[in-house]
């Protein structure tokens, strides 16, 4: 199942996406906590987070959440069905198909805003 094939890539990407989500959650808590210092600080941080680099980060976050969620469902199928491990390769490709279907609208909307210069304003 591993040895550089789909199972190993699924494992690595699942861990990386989970760590990315954790980093976002820590930034999010810090951002929400900035309200303690008043609206000036909080609004300045919100404006800072609307820069293009953070919009790219938003696209990466959405990608991580989608992949992590769909791959988690694949793991559940592998763990709780008799056929899951046998078809884990096909399930992984199914994860990617679902990922592309659900990610494209976000990519078009947010990516178009980045390229168009609106940056979420």
C-alpha positions in Angstrom: 0.0 0.0 0.0 2.9 2.4 0.6 6.4 2.3 -0.9 6.1 5.5 -2.8 2.7 4.8 -4.3 -0.7 6.3 -3.7 -1.0 5.2 -0.1 2.2 6.9 0.9 1.3 10.1 -0.9 -2.1 10.1 0.7 -0.4 9.7 4.1 2.0 12.6 3.6 -0.6 14.9 2.1 -3.0 14.1 5.0 -0.4 15.0 7.6 0.7 18.2 5.7 -2.9 19.4 5.3 -3.6 18.7 8.9 -0.6 20.8 10.0 -1.6 23.6 7.6 -5.1 23.6 9.2 -3.5 23.8 12.7 -1.4 26.8 11.7 -4.5 28.5 10.3 -6.4 27.9 13.6 -3.5 29.3 15.6 -3.4 32.5 13.4 -7.2 32.7 13.6 -7.3 32.6 17.4 -4.5 35.2 17.5 -6.5 37.4 15.1 -9.7 37.1 17.1 -7.7 37.8 20.3 -6.5 41.1 18.8 -10.0 42.5 19.6 -8.8 42.8 23.2 -6.6 45.8 22.1 -9.5 47.6 20.5 -11.0 48.0 17.0 -8.0 49.9 15.6 -5.6 46.9 16.1 -8.2 44.4 15.0 -9.2 46.3 11.9 -5.5 46.9 11.0 -4.9 43.2 11.2 -7.9 42.4 9.1 -6.7 44.9 6.5 -3.2 43.2 6.7 -4.8 39.8 6.1 -6.4 41.0 2.8 -3.1 41.3 1.1 -2.6 39.0 -2.0 -0.2 36.7 -0.1 -2.9 35.9 2.4 -5.4 35.4 -0.3 -3.1 32.7 -1.8 -2.9 31.3 1.8 -6.7 31.2 1.8 -6.6 29.1 -1.4 -4.1 26.8 0.2 -6.2 26.5 3.4 -9.3 25.7 1.4 -7.3 23.1 -0.6 -6.0 21.6 2.7 -9.5 21.4 4.3 -11.0 19.8 1.2 -8.2 17.3 0.8 -8.1 16.5 4.5 -11.8 16.0 4.7 -12.2 13.8 1.6 -9.1 11.8 2.4 -10.5 11.3 5.9 -13.6 9.8 4.4 -11.4 7.5 2.4 -9.6 6.4 5.6 -13.0 5.7 7.2 -14.0 3.6 4.3 -10.7 1.7 4.5 -11.0 1.1 8.2 -14.7 0.2 8.4 -15.4 -1.8 5.2 -14.2 -5.1 4.1 -13.4 -3.8 0.7 -11.8 -0.4 1.5 -8.1 -1.5 1.6 -8.5 -3.5 -1.5 -9.7 -0.4 -3.4 -7.7 2.2 -1.6 -5.9 3.3 -4.8 -9.2 3.9 -6.6 -10.5 5.7 -3.6 -7.5 8.0 -3.5 -8.1 8.9 -7.2 -11.8 9.5 -6.2 -10.6 11.9 -3.5 -8.8 13.9 -6.2 -11.8 13.9 -8.4 -14.0 15.3 -5.6 -11.2 17.7 -4.6 -11.1 19.2 -8.1 -14.9 19.4 -8.4 -15.2 21.2 -5.1 -12.0 23.3 -5.3 -12.5 24.8 -8.8 -15.3 27.3 -7.7 -13.0 28.6 -4.9 -10.1 28.9 -7.3 -12.1 30.8 -9.8 -13.6 33.2 -7.3 -10.6 33.9 -5.1 -8.0 33.4 -7.7 -9.9 35.7 -10.0 -10.0 38.3 -7.3 -6.2 38.0 -6.7 -5.4 38.3 -10.4 -8.0 41.0 -10.9 -6.7 43.0 -8.0 -9.8 43.1 -5.8 -8.0 41.1 -3.0 -11.3 40.4 -1.2 -12.4 44.0 -0.8 
